[in-house]
């Protein structure tokens, strides 16, 4: 498993599970519908003790 990403992501929102349209060639994969959902997700995960 060395050299593998810590986790794979299949193109759905990590917050609400909606299918996201990935934009190729723009660097990072989208993981949330909106930046606000990303913030909410990370805040929730931190509250649960995950180092996100
Ligand atoms: Zn979402």
mmCIF file of the protein (N, C-alpha, C, O) and its ligand, coordinates in Angstrom:
data_MODEL
# 
_entry.id   MODEL 
# 
loop_
_entity.id 
_entity.type 
_entity.pdbx_number_of_molecules 
1 polymer     1 
2 non-polymer 1 
# 
_entity_poly.entity_id                      1 
_entity_poly.type                           'polypeptide(L)' 
_entity_poly.nstd_linkage                   no 
_entity_poly.nstd_monomer                   no 
_entity_poly.pdbx_seq_one_letter_code       
;(UNK)(UNK)(UNK)(UNK)(UNK)(UNK)(UNK)(UNK)(UNK)(UNK)(UNK)(UNK)(UNK)(UNK)(UNK)(UNK)
(UNK)(UNK)(UNK)(UNK)(UNK)(UNK)(UNK)(UNK)(UNK)(UNK)(UNK)(UNK)(UNK)(UNK)(UNK)(UNK)
(UNK)(UNK)(UNK)(UNK)(UNK)(UNK)(UNK)(UNK)(UNK)(UNK)(UNK)(UNK)(UNK)(UNK)(UNK)(UNK)
(UNK)(UNK)(UNK)(UNK)
;
_entity_poly.pdbx_seq_one_letter_code_can   XXXXXXXXXXXXXXXXXXXXXXXXXXXXXXXXXXXXXXXXXXXXXXXXXXXX 
_entity_poly.pdbx_strand_id                 A 
# 
loop_
_entity_poly_seq.entity_id 
_entity_poly_seq.num 
_entity_poly_seq.mon_id 
_entity_poly_seq.hetero 
1 1  UNK n 
1 2  UNK n 
1 3  UNK n 
1 4  UNK n 
1 5  UNK n 
1 6  UNK n 
1 7  UNK n 
1 8  UNK n 
1 9  UNK n 
1 10 UNK n 
1 11 UNK n 
1 12 UNK n 
1 13 UNK n 
1 14 UNK n 
1 15 UNK n 
1 16 UNK n 
1 17 UNK n 
1 18 UNK n 
1 19 UNK n 
1 20 UNK n 
1 21 UNK n 
1 22 UNK n 
1 23 UNK n 
1 24 UNK n 
1 25 UNK n 
1 26 UNK n 
1 27 UNK n 
1 28 UNK n 
1 29 UNK n 
1 30 UNK n 
1 31 UNK n 
1 32 UNK n 
1 33 UNK n 
1 34 UNK n 
1 35 UNK n 
1 36 UNK n 
1 37 UNK n 
1 38 UNK n 
1 39 UNK n 
1 40 UNK n 
1 41 UNK n 
1 42 UNK n 
1 43 UNK n 
1 44 UNK n 
1 45 UNK n 
1 46 UNK n 
1 47 UNK n 
1 48 UNK n 
1 49 UNK n 
1 50 UNK n 
1 51 UNK n 
1 52 UNK n 
# 
loop_
_struct_asym.id 
_struct_asym.entity_id 
A 1 
B 2 
# 
loop_
_chem_comp.id 
_chem_comp.type 
_chem_comp.mon_nstd_flag 
UNK 'L-peptide linking' . 
ZN  non-polymer         . 
# 
_pdbx_entity_nonpoly.entity_id   2 
_pdbx_entity_nonpoly.name        ? 
_pdbx_entity_nonpoly.comp_id     ZN 
# 
_pdbx_nonpoly_scheme.asym_id         B 
_pdbx_nonpoly_scheme.entity_id       2 
_pdbx_nonpoly_scheme.mon_id          ZN 
_pdbx_nonpoly_scheme.ndb_seq_num     1 
_pdbx_nonpoly_scheme.pdb_seq_num     101 
_pdbx_nonpoly_scheme.auth_seq_num    101 
_pdbx_nonpoly_scheme.pdb_mon_id      ZN 
_pdbx_nonpoly_scheme.auth_mon_id     ZN 
_pdbx_nonpoly_scheme.pdb_strand_id   A 
_pdbx_nonpoly_scheme.pdb_ins_code    . 
# 
loop_
_atom_site.group_PDB 
_atom_site.id 
_atom_site.type_symbol 
_atom_site.label_atom_id 
_atom_site.label_alt_id 
_atom_site.label_comp_id 
_atom_site.label_asym_id 
_atom_site.label_entity_id 
_atom_site.label_seq_id 
_atom_site.pdbx_PDB_ins_code 
_atom_site.Cartn_x 
_atom_site.Cartn_y 
_atom_site.Cartn_z 
_atom_site.occupancy 
_atom_site.B_iso_or_equiv 
_atom_site.pdbx_formal_charge 
_atom_site.auth_seq_id 
_atom_site.auth_comp_id 
_atom_site.auth_asym_id 
_atom_site.auth_atom_id 
_atom_site.pdbx_PDB_model_num 
ATOM   1   N  N  . UNK A 1 1  ? 0.816   -1.212 0.000   1.00 0.00 ? 1   UNK A N  1 
ATOM   2   C  CA . UNK A 1 1  ? 0.000   0.000  0.000   1.00 0.00 ? 1   UNK A CA 1 
ATOM   3   C  C  . UNK A 1 1  ? 0.849   1.261  0.000   1.00 0.00 ? 1   UNK A C  1 
ATOM   4   O  O  . UNK A 1 1  ? 0.315   2.365  -0.097  1.00 0.00 ? 1   UNK A O  1 
ATOM   5   N  N  . UNK A 1 2  ? 2.156   1.112  0.107   1.00 0.00 ? 2   UNK A N  1 
ATOM   6   C  CA . UNK A 1 2  ? 2.993   2.300  0.103   1.00 0.00 ? 2   UNK A CA 1 
ATOM   7   C  C  . UNK A 1 2  ? 2.845   3.045  -1.214  1.00 0.00 ? 2   UNK A C  1 
ATOM   8   O  O  . UNK A 1 2  ? 2.762   2.435  -2.280  1.00 0.00 ? 2   UNK A O  1 
ATOM   9   N  N  . UNK A 1 3  ? 2.813   4.353  -1.131  1.00 0.00 ? 3   UNK A N  1 
ATOM   10  C  CA . UNK A 1 3  ? 2.684   5.147  -2.338  1.00 0.00 ? 3   UNK A CA 1 
ATOM   11  C  C  . UNK A 1 3  ? 1.257   5.376  -2.763  1.00 0.00 ? 3   UNK A C  1 
ATOM   12  O  O  . UNK A 1 3  ? 1.002   6.129  -3.703  1.00 0.00 ? 3   UNK A O  1 
ATOM   13  N  N  . UNK A 1 4  ? 0.318   4.735  -2.084  1.00 0.00 ? 4   UNK A N  1 
ATOM   14  C  CA . UNK A 1 4  ? -1.079  4.955  -2.407  1.00 0.00 ? 4   UNK A CA 1 
ATOM   15  C  C  . UNK A 1 4  ? -1.599  6.184  -1.649  1.00 0.00 ? 4   UNK A C  1 
ATOM   16  O  O  . UNK A 1 4  ? -1.116  6.499  -0.562  1.00 0.00 ? 4   UNK A O  1 
ATOM   17  N  N  . UNK A 1 5  ? -2.561  6.854  -2.218  1.00 0.00 ? 5   UNK A N  1 
ATOM   18  C  CA . UNK A 1 5  ? -3.210  7.923  -1.450  1.00 0.00 ? 5   UNK A CA 1 
ATOM   19  C  C  . UNK A 1 5  ? -3.843  7.369  -0.183  1.00 0.00 ? 5   UNK A C  1 
ATOM   20  O  O  . UNK A 1 5  ? -4.224  6.199  -0.133  1.00 0.00 ? 5   UNK A O  1 
ATOM   21  N  N  . UNK A 1 6  ? -3.954  8.200  0.828   1.00 0.00 ? 6   UNK A N  1 
ATOM   22  C  CA . UNK A 1 6  ? -4.518  7.748  2.094   1.00 0.00 ? 6   UNK A CA 1 
ATOM   23  C  C  . UNK A 1 6  ? -5.941  7.253  1.917   1.00 0.00 ? 6   UNK A C  1 
ATOM   24  O  O  . UNK A 1 6  ? -6.375  6.318  2.589   1.00 0.00 ? 6   UNK A O  1 
ATOM   25  N  N  . UNK A 1 7  ? -6.645  7.878  1.024   1.00 0.00 ? 7   UNK A N  1 
ATOM   26  C  CA . UNK A 1 7  ? -8.005  7.439  0.757   1.00 0.00 ? 7   UNK A CA 1 
ATOM   27  C  C  . UNK A 1 7  ? -8.364  7.787  -0.675  1.00 0.00 ? 7   UNK A C  1 
ATOM   28  O  O  . UNK A 1 7  ? -7.911  8.792  -1.222  1.00 0.00 ? 7   UNK A O  1 
ATOM   29  N  N  . UNK A 1 8  ? -9.171  6.953  -1.261  1.00 0.00 ? 8   UNK A N  1 
ATOM   30  C  CA . UNK A 1 8  ? -9.645  7.241  -2.607  1.00 0.00 ? 8   UNK A CA 1 
ATOM   31  C  C  . UNK A 1 8  ? -10.978 7.952  -2.501  1.00 0.00 ? 8   UNK A C  1 
ATOM   32  O  O  . UNK A 1 8  ? -11.657 7.913  -1.475  1.00 0.00 ? 8   UNK A O  1 
ATOM   33  N  N  . UNK A 1 9  ? -11.322 8.592  -3.582  1.00 0.00 ? 9   UNK A N  1 
ATOM   34  C  CA . UNK A 1 9  ? -12.572 9.337  -3.572  1.00 0.00 ? 9   UNK A CA 1 
ATOM   35  C  C  . UNK A 1 9  ? -13.230 9.140  -4.925  1.00 0.00 ? 9   UNK A C  1 
ATOM   36  O  O  . UNK A 1 9  ? -12.596 9.322  -5.964  1.00 0.00 ? 9   UNK A O  1 
ATOM   37  N  N  . UNK A 1 10 ? -14.498 8.769  -4.912  1.00 0.00 ? 10  UNK A N  1 
ATOM   38  C  CA . UNK A 1 10 ? -15.143 8.341  -6.144  1.00 0.00 ? 10  UNK A CA 1 
ATOM   39  C  C  . UNK A 1 10 ? -16.015 9.406  -6.772  1.00 0.00 ? 10  UNK A C  1 
ATOM   40  O  O  . UNK A 1 10 ? -16.734 9.118  -7.729  1.00 0.00 ? 10  UNK A O  1 
ATOM   41  N  N  . UNK A 1 11 ? -15.975 10.629 -6.264  1.00 0.00 ? 11  UNK A N  1 
ATOM   42  C  CA . UNK A 1 11 ? -16.701 11.694 -6.925  1.00 0.00 ? 11  UNK A CA 1 
ATOM   43  C  C  . UNK A 1 11 ? -18.047 12.015 -6.319  1.00 0.00 ? 11  UNK A C  1 
ATOM   44  O  O  . UNK A 1 11 ? -18.889 12.642 -6.962  1.00 0.00 ? 11  UNK A O  1 
ATOM   45  N  N  . UNK A 1 12 ? -18.257 11.592 -5.088  1.00 0.00 ? 12  UNK A N  1 
ATOM   46  C  CA . UNK A 1 12 ? -19.483 12.002 -4.412  1.00 0.00 ? 12  UNK A CA 1 
ATOM   47  C  C  . UNK A 1 12 ? -19.140 12.913 -3.247  1.00 0.00 ? 12  UNK A C  1 
ATOM   48  O  O  . UNK A 1 12 ? -18.058 12.825 -2.666  1.00 0.00 ? 12  UNK A O  1 
ATOM   49  N  N  . UNK A 1 13 ? -20.073 13.783 -2.917  1.00 0.00 ? 13  UNK A N  1 
ATOM   50  C  CA . UNK A 1 13 ? -19.866 14.725 -1.829  1.00 0.00 ? 13  UNK A CA 1 
ATOM   51  C  C  . UNK A 1 13 ? -19.695 13.979 -0.508  1.00 0.00 ? 13  UNK A C  1 
ATOM   52  O  O  . UNK A 1 13 ? -20.509 13.122 -0.165  1.00 0.00 ? 13  UNK A O  1 
ATOM   53  N  N  . UNK A 1 14 ? -18.631 14.308 0.233   1.00 0.00 ? 14  UNK A N  1 
ATOM   54  C  CA . UNK A 1 14 ? -18.387 13.639 1.498   1.00 0.00 ? 14  UNK A CA 1 
ATOM   55  C  C  . UNK A 1 14 ? -19.378 14.093 2.567   1.00 0.00 ? 14  UNK A C  1 
ATOM   56  O  O  . UNK A 1 14 ? -19.544 13.432 3.592   1.00 0.00 ? 14  UNK A O  1 
ATOM   57  N  N  . UNK A 1 15 ? -20.025 15.211 2.321   1.00 0.00 ? 15  UNK A N  1 
ATOM   58  C  CA . UNK A 1 15 ? -20.947 15.748 3.321   1.00 0.00 ? 15  UNK A CA 1 
ATOM   59  C  C  . UNK A 1 15 ? -22.355 15.215 3.136   1.00 0.00 ? 15  UNK A C  1 
ATOM   60  O  O  . UNK A 1 15 ? -22.971 14.752 4.096   1.00 0.00 ? 15  UNK A O  1 
ATOM   61  N  N  . UNK A 1 16 ? -22.878 15.271 1.908   1.00 0.00 ? 16  UNK A N  1 
ATOM   62  C  CA . UNK A 1 16 ? -24.268 14.879 1.685   1.00 0.00 ? 16  UNK A CA 1 
ATOM   63  C  C  . UNK A 1 16 ? -24.417 13.723 0.705   1.00 0.00 ? 16  UNK A C  1 
ATOM   64  O  O  . UNK A 1 16 ? -25.522 13.210 0.527   1.00 0.00 ? 16  UNK A O  1 
ATOM   65  N  N  . UNK A 1 17 ? -23.326 13.302 0.064   1.00 0.00 ? 17  UNK A N  1 
ATOM   66  C  CA . UNK A 1 17 ? -23.389 12.124 -0.789  1.00 0.00 ? 17  UNK A CA 1 
ATOM   67  C  C  . UNK A 1 17 ? -23.840 12.381 -2.215  1.00 0.00 ? 17  UNK A C  1 
ATOM   68  O  O  . UNK A 1 17 ? -23.980 11.442 -2.999  1.00 0.00 ? 17  UNK A O  1 
ATOM   69  N  N  . UNK A 1 18 ? -24.068 13.640 -2.563  1.00 0.00 ? 18  UNK A N  1 
ATOM   70  C  CA . UNK A 1 18 ? -24.483 13.956 -3.917  1.00 0.00 ? 18  UNK A CA 1 
ATOM   71  C  C  . UNK A 1 18 ? -23.355 13.686 -4.907  1.00 0.00 ? 18  UNK A C  1 
ATOM   72  O  O  . UNK A 1 18 ? -22.179 13.844 -4.579  1.00 0.00 ? 18  UNK A O  1 
ATOM   73  N  N  . UNK A 1 19 ? -23.717 13.281 -6.103  1.00 0.00 ? 19  UNK A N  1 
ATOM   74  C  CA . UNK A 1 19 ? -22.721 13.066 -7.138  1.00 0.00 ? 19  UNK A CA 1 
ATOM   75  C  C  . UNK A 1 19 ? -22.153 14.405 -7.591  1.00 0.00 ? 19  UNK A C  1 
ATOM   76  O  O  . UNK A 1 19 ? -22.900 15.335 -7.895  1.00 0.00 ? 19  UNK A O  1 
ATOM   77  N  N  . UNK A 1 20 ? -20.837 14.495 -7.634  1.00 0.00 ? 20  UNK A N  1 
ATOM   78  C  CA . UNK A 1 20 ? -20.187 15.728 -8.048  1.00 0.00 ? 20  UNK A CA 1 
ATOM   79  C  C  . UNK A 1 20 ? -19.664 15.586 -9.458  1.00 0.00 ? 20  UNK A C  1 
ATOM   80  O  O  . UNK A 1 20 ? -19.247 14.503 -9.869  1.00 0.00 ? 20  UNK A O  1 
ATOM   81  N  N  . UNK A 1 21 ? -19.684 16.662 -10.187 1.00 0.00 ? 21  UNK A N  1 
ATOM   82  C  CA . UNK A 1 21 ? -19.065 16.679 -11.499 1.00 0.00 ? 21  UNK A CA 1 
ATOM   83  C  C  . UNK A 1 21 ? -17.605 17.082 -11.343 1.00 0.00 ? 21  UNK A C  1 
ATOM   84  O  O  . UNK A 1 21 ? -17.295 18.219 -10.989 1.00 0.00 ? 21  UNK A O  1 
ATOM   85  N  N  . UNK A 1 22 ? -16.721 16.138 -11.609 1.00 0.00 ? 22  UNK A N  1 
ATOM   86  C  CA . UNK A 1 22 ? -15.303 16.440 -11.465 1.00 0.00 ? 22  UNK A CA 1 
ATOM   87  C  C  . UNK A 1 22 ? -14.811 17.229 -12.672 1.00 0.00 ? 22  UNK A C  1 
ATOM   88  O  O  . UNK A 1 22 ? -15.209 16.971 -13.808 1.00 0.00 ? 22  UNK A O  1 
ATOM   89  N  N  . UNK A 1 23 ? -13.953 18.181 -12.407 1.00 0.00 ? 23  UNK A N  1 
ATOM   90  C  CA . UNK A 1 23 ? -13.388 18.994 -13.477 1.00 0.00 ? 23  UNK A CA 1 
ATOM   91  C  C  . UNK A 1 23 ? -11.945 18.563 -13.699 1.00 0.00 ? 23  UNK A C  1 
ATOM   92  O  O  . UNK A 1 23 ? -11.086 18.819 -12.855 1.00 0.00 ? 23  UNK A O  1 
ATOM   93  N  N  . UNK A 1 24 ? -11.666 17.909 -14.830 1.00 0.00 ? 24  UNK A N  1 
ATOM   94  C  CA . UNK A 1 24 ? -10.295 17.439 -15.060 1.00 0.00 ? 24  UNK A CA 1 
ATOM   95  C  C  . UNK A 1 24 ? -9.328  18.600 -15.264 1.00 0.00 ? 24  UNK A C  1 
ATOM   96  O  O  . UNK A 1 24 ? -9.686  19.650 -15.799 1.00 0.00 ? 24  UNK A O  1 
ATOM   97  N  N  . UNK A 1 25 ? -8.105  18.381 -14.825 1.00 0.00 ? 25  UNK A N  1 
ATOM   98  C  CA . UNK A 1 25 ? -7.062  19.358 -15.090 1.00 0.00 ? 25  UNK A CA 1 
ATOM   99  C  C  . UNK A 1 25 ? -7.090  20.573 -14.190 1.00 0.00 ? 25  UNK A C  1 
ATOM   100 O  O  . UNK A 1 25 ? -6.427  21.571 -14.473 1.00 0.00 ? 25  UNK A O  1 
ATOM   101 N  N  . UNK A 1 26 ? -7.856  20.503 -13.099 1.00 0.00 ? 26  UNK A N  1 
ATOM   102 C  CA . UNK A 1 26 ? -7.941  21.646 -12.201 1.00 0.00 ? 26  UNK A CA 1 
ATOM   103 C  C  . UNK A 1 26 ? -7.281  21.355 -10.857 1.00 0.00 ? 26  UNK A C  1 
ATOM   104 O  O  . UNK A 1 26 ? -7.525  22.054 -9.873  1.00 0.00 ? 26  UNK A O  1 
ATOM   105 N  N  . UNK A 1 27 ? -6.450  20.328 -10.822 1.00 0.00 ? 27  UNK A N  1 
ATOM   106 C  CA . UNK A 1 27 ? -5.763  20.052 -9.560  1.00 0.00 ? 27  UNK A CA 1 
ATOM   107 C  C  . UNK A 1 27 ? -6.570  19.127 -8.682  1.00 0.00 ? 27  UNK A C  1 
ATOM   108 O  O  . UNK A 1 27 ? -6.787  17.965 -9.024  1.00 0.00 ? 27  UNK A O  1 
ATOM   109 N  N  . UNK A 1 28 ? -7.014  19.638 -7.553  1.00 0.00 ? 28  UNK A N  1 
ATOM   110 C  CA . UNK A 1 28 ? -7.663  18.789 -6.564  1.00 0.00 ? 28  UNK A CA 1 
ATOM   111 C  C  . UNK A 1 28 ? -9.032  18.317 -7.037  1.00 0.00 ? 28  UNK A C  1 
ATOM   112 O  O  . UNK A 1 28 ? -9.760  19.035 -7.723  1.00 0.00 ? 28  UNK A O  1 
ATOM   113 N  N  . UNK A 1 29 ? -9.360  17.080 -6.645  1.00 0.00 ? 29  UNK A N  1 
ATOM   114 C  CA . UNK A 1 29 ? -10.713 16.596 -6.867  1.00 0.00 ? 29  UNK A CA 1 
ATOM   115 C  C  . UNK A 1 29 ? -11.679 17.353 -5.973  1.00 0.00 ? 29  UNK A C  1 
ATOM   116 O  O  . UNK A 1 29 ? -11.353 17.738 -4.850  1.00 0.00 ? 29  UNK A O  1 
ATOM   117 N  N  . UNK A 1 30 ? -12.854 17.549 -6.495  1.00 0.00 ? 30  UNK A N  1 
ATOM   118 C  CA . UNK A 1 30 ? -13.901 18.110 -5.642  1.00 0.00 ? 30  UNK A CA 1 
ATOM   119 C  C  . UNK A 1 30 ? -14.374 17.035 -4.682  1.00 0.00 ? 30  UNK A C  1 
ATOM   120 O  O  . UNK A 1 30 ? -14.546 15.878 -5.065  1.00 0.00 ? 30  UNK A O  1 
ATOM   121 N  N  . UNK A 1 31 ? -14.578 17.416 -3.458  1.00 0.00 ? 31  UNK A N  1 
ATOM   122 C  CA . UNK A 1 31 ? -15.056 16.462 -2.460  1.00 0.00 ? 31  UNK A CA 1 
ATOM   123 C  C  . UNK A 1 31 ? -16.363 16.906 -1.829  1.00 0.00 ? 31  UNK A C  1 
ATOM   124 O  O  . UNK A 1 31 ? -16.982 16.145 -1.084  1.00 0.00 ? 31  UNK A O  1 
ATOM   125 N  N  . UNK A 1 32 ? -16.790 18.124 -2.116  1.00 0.00 ? 32  UNK A N  1 
ATOM   126 C  CA . UNK A 1 32 ? -18.017 18.660 -1.536  1.00 0.00 ? 32  UNK A CA 1 
ATOM   127 C  C  . UNK A 1 32 ? -18.759 19.477 -2.588  1.00 0.00 ? 32  UNK A C  1 
ATOM   128 O  O  . UNK A 1 32 ? -18.158 19.960 -3.548  1.00 0.00 ? 32  UNK A O  1 
ATOM   129 N  N  . UNK A 1 33 ? -20.066 19.628 -2.400  1.00 0.00 ? 33  UNK A N  1 
ATOM   130 C  CA . UNK A 1 33 ? -20.859 20.467 -3.303  1.00 0.00 ? 33  UNK A CA 1 
ATOM   131 C  C  . UNK A 1 33 ? -20.351 21.900 -3.262  1.00 0.00 ? 33  UNK A C  1 
ATOM   132 O  O  . UNK A 1 33 ? -20.202 22.559 -4.291  1.00 0.00 ? 33  UNK A O  1 
ATOM   133 N  N  . UNK A 1 34 ? -20.088 22.365 -2.042  1.00 0.00 ? 34  UNK A N  1 
ATOM   134 C  CA . UNK A 1 34 ? -19.676 23.749 -1.847  1.00 0.00 ? 34  UNK A CA 1 
ATOM   135 C  C  . UNK A 1 34 ? -18.576 23.817 -0.797  1.00 0.00 ? 34  UNK A C  1 
ATOM   136 O  O  . UNK A 1 34 ? -18.382 22.878 -0.025  1.00 0.00 ? 34  UNK A O  1 
ATOM   137 N  N  . UNK A 1 35 ? -17.873 24.912 -0.776  1.00 0.00 ? 35  UNK A N  1 
ATOM   138 C  CA . UNK A 1 35 ? -16.873 25.116 0.264   1.00 0.00 ? 35  UNK A CA 1 
ATOM   139 C  C  . UNK A 1 35 ? -17.487 25.128 1.650   1.00 0.00 ? 35  UNK A C  1 
ATOM   140 O  O  . UNK A 1 35 ? -16.863 24.699 2.620   1.00 0.00 ? 35  UNK A O  1 
ATOM   141 N  N  . UNK A 1 36 ? -18.711 25.621 1.738   1.00 0.00 ? 36  UNK A N  1 
ATOM   142 C  CA . UNK A 1 36 ? -19.389 25.637 3.035   1.00 0.00 ? 36  UNK A CA 1 
ATOM   143 C  C  . UNK A 1 36 ? -19.618 24.216 3.549   1.00 0.00 ? 36  UNK A C  1 
ATOM   144 O  O  . UNK A 1 36 ? -19.490 23.955 4.745   1.00 0.00 ? 36  UNK A O  1 
ATOM   145 N  N  . UNK A 1 37 ? -19.953 23.305 2.647   1.00 0.00 ? 37  UNK A N  1 
ATOM   146 C  CA . UNK A 1 37 ? -20.125 21.916 3.072   1.00 0.00 ? 37  UNK A CA 1 
ATOM   147 C  C  . UNK A 1 37 ? -18.793 21.330 3.510   1.00 0.00 ? 37  UNK A C  1 
ATOM   148 O  O  . UNK A 1 37 ? -18.739 20.538 4.452   1.00 0.00 ? 37  UNK A O  1 
ATOM   149 N  N  . UNK A 1 38 ? -17.735 21.709 2.842   1.00 0.00 ? 38  UNK A N  1 
ATOM   150 C  CA . UNK A 1 38 ? -16.406 21.262 3.257   1.00 0.00 ? 38  UNK A CA 1 
ATOM   151 C  C  . UNK A 1 38 ? -16.081 21.722 4.666   1.00 0.00 ? 38  UNK A C  1 
ATOM   152 O  O  . UNK A 1 38 ? -15.561 20.956 5.477   1.00 0.00 ? 38  UNK A O  1 
ATOM   153 N  N  . UNK A 1 39 ? -16.390 22.974 4.949   1.00 0.00 ? 39  UNK A N  1 
ATOM   154 C  CA . UNK A 1 39 ? -16.150 23.505 6.295   1.00 0.00 ? 39  UNK A CA 1 
ATOM   155 C  C  . UNK A 1 39 ? -16.979 22.756 7.327   1.00 0.00 ? 39  UNK A C  1 
ATOM   156 O  O  . UNK A 1 39 ? -16.483 22.381 8.389   1.00 0.00 ? 39  UNK A O  1 
ATOM   157 N  N  . UNK A 1 40 ? -18.255 22.544 6.999   1.00 0.00 ? 40  UNK A N  1 
ATOM   158 C  CA . UNK A 1 40 ? -19.148 21.860 7.932   1.00 0.00 ? 40  UNK A CA 1 
ATOM   159 C  C  . UNK A 1 40 ? -18.660 20.433 8.184   1.00 0.00 ? 40  UNK A C  1 
ATOM   160 O  O  . UNK A 1 40 ? -18.690 19.946 9.314   1.00 0.00 ? 40  UNK A O  1 
ATOM   161 N  N  . UNK A 1 41 ? -18.213 19.774 7.118   1.00 0.00 ? 41  UNK A N  1 
ATOM   162 C  CA . UNK A 1 41 ? -17.720 18.407 7.245   1.00 0.00 ? 41  UNK A CA 1 
ATOM   163 C  C  . UNK A 1 41 ? -16.490 18.353 8.139   1.00 0.00 ? 41  UNK A C  1 
ATOM   164 O  O  . UNK A 1 41 ? -16.409 17.525 9.046   1.00 0.00 ? 41  UNK A O  1 
ATOM   165 N  N  . UNK A 1 42 ? -15.528 19.243 7.881   1.00 0.00 ? 42  UNK A N  1 
ATOM   166 C  CA . UNK A 1 42 ? -14.299 19.215 8.678   1.00 0.00 ? 42  UNK A CA 1 
ATOM   167 C  C  . UNK A 1 42 ? -14.567 19.578 10.129  1.00 0.00 ? 42  UNK A C  1 
ATOM   168 O  O  . UNK A 1 42 ? -13.959 19.022 11.044  1.00 0.00 ? 42  UNK A O  1 
ATOM   169 N  N  . UNK A 1 43 ? -15.478 20.510 10.327  1.00 0.00 ? 43  UNK A N  1 
ATOM   170 C  CA . UNK A 1 43 ? -15.827 20.880 11.702  1.00 0.00 ? 43  UNK A CA 1 
ATOM   171 C  C  . UNK A 1 43 ? -16.449 19.687 12.433  1.00 0.00 ? 43  UNK A C  1 
ATOM   172 O  O  . UNK A 1 43 ? -16.144 19.429 13.598  1.00 0.00 ? 43  UNK A O  1 
ATOM   173 N  N  . UNK A 1 44 ? -17.318 18.971 11.734  1.00 0.00 ? 44  UNK A N  1 
ATOM   174 C  CA . UNK A 1 44 ? -17.961 17.814 12.349  1.00 0.00 ? 44  UNK A CA 1 
ATOM   175 C  C  . UNK A 1 44 ? -16.941 16.717 12.633  1.00 0.00 ? 44  UNK A C  1 
ATOM   176 O  O  . UNK A 1 44 ? -16.949 16.113 13.705  1.00 0.00 ? 44  UNK A O  1 
ATOM   177 N  N  . UNK A 1 45 ? -16.055 16.463 11.653  1.00 0.00 ? 45  UNK A N  1 
ATOM   178 C  CA . UNK A 1 45 ? -15.059 15.415 11.841  1.00 0.00 ? 45  UNK A CA 1 
ATOM   179 C  C  . UNK A 1 45 ? -14.124 15.741 13.001  1.00 0.00 ? 45  UNK A C  1 
ATOM   180 O  O  . UNK A 1 45 ? -13.768 14.857 13.780  1.00 0.00 ? 45  UNK A O  1 
ATOM   181 N  N  . UNK A 1 46 ? -13.724 17.016 13.120  1.00 0.00 ? 46  UNK A N  1 
ATOM   182 C  CA . UNK A 1 46 ? -12.869 17.405 14.241  1.00 0.00 ? 46  UNK A CA 1 
ATOM   183 C  C  . UNK A 1 46 ? -13.591 17.189 15.567  1.00 0.00 ? 46  UNK A C  1 
ATOM   184 O  O  . UNK A 1 46 ? -12.984 16.777 16.555  1.00 0.00 ? 46  UNK A O  1 
ATOM   185 N  N  . UNK A 1 47 ? -14.884 17.470 15.577  1.00 0.00 ? 47  UNK A N  1 
ATOM   186 C  CA . UNK A 1 47 ? -15.666 17.273 16.784  1.00 0.00 ? 47  UNK A CA 1 
ATOM   187 C  C  . UNK A 1 47 ? -15.686 15.800 17.184  1.00 0.00 ? 47  UNK A C  1 
ATOM   188 O  O  . UNK A 1 47 ? -15.802 15.463 18.363  1.00 0.00 ? 47  UNK A O  1 
ATOM   189 N  N  . UNK A 1 48 ? -15.571 14.931 16.181  1.00 0.00 ? 48  UNK A N  1 
ATOM   190 C  CA . UNK A 1 48 ? -15.546 13.494 16.444  1.00 0.00 ? 48  UNK A CA 1 
ATOM   191 C  C  . UNK A 1 48 ? -14.137 12.981 16.720  1.00 0.00 ? 48  UNK A C  1 
ATOM   192 O  O  . UNK A 1 48 ? -13.948 11.800 17.015  1.00 0.00 ? 48  UNK A O  1 
ATOM   193 N  N  . UNK A 1 49 ? -13.146 13.869 16.625  1.00 0.00 ? 49  UNK A N  1 
ATOM   194 C  CA . UNK A 1 49 ? -11.785 13.490 16.978  1.00 0.00 ? 49  UNK A CA 1 
ATOM   195 C  C  . UNK A 1 49 ? -10.901 13.114 15.807  1.00 0.00 ? 49  UNK A C  1 
ATOM   196 O  O  . UNK A 1 49 ? -9.793  12.621 16.016  1.00 0.00 ? 49  UNK A O  1 
ATOM   197 N  N  . UNK A 1 50 ? -11.357 13.332 14.574  1.00 0.00 ? 50  UNK A N  1 
ATOM   198 C  CA . UNK A 1 50 ? -10.530 13.022 13.419  1.00 0.00 ? 50  UNK A CA 1 
ATOM   199 C  C  . UNK A 1 50 ? -9.641  14.217 13.079  1.00 0.00 ? 50  UNK A C  1 
ATOM   200 O  O  . UNK A 1 50 ? -10.086 15.363 13.139  1.00 0.00 ? 50  UNK A O  1 
ATOM   201 N  N  . UNK A 1 51 ? -8.392  13.950 12.723  1.00 0.00 ? 51  UNK A N  1 
ATOM   202 C  CA . UNK A 1 51 ? -7.462  15.047 12.431  1.00 0.00 ? 51  UNK A CA 1 
ATOM   203 C  C  . UNK A 1 51 ? -7.606  15.569 11.018  1.00 0.00 ? 51  UNK A C  1 
ATOM   204 O  O  . UNK A 1 51 ? -6.680  15.446 10.216  1.00 0.00 ? 51  UNK A O  1 
ATOM   205 N  N  . UNK A 1 52 ? -8.736  16.141 10.704  1.00 0.00 ? 52  UNK A N  1 
ATOM   206 C  CA . UNK A 1 52 ? -8.961  16.689 9.371   1.00 0.00 ? 52  UNK A CA 1 
ATOM   207 C  C  . UNK A 1 52 ? -8.782  18.206 9.378   1.00 0.00 ? 52  UNK A C  1 
ATOM   208 O  O  . UNK A 1 52 ? -8.932  18.850 8.339   1.00 0.00 ? 52  UNK A O  1 
HETATM 209 ZN ZN . ZN  B 2 .  ? -22.880 18.054 -0.634  1.00 0.00 ? 101 ZN  A ZN 1 
# 
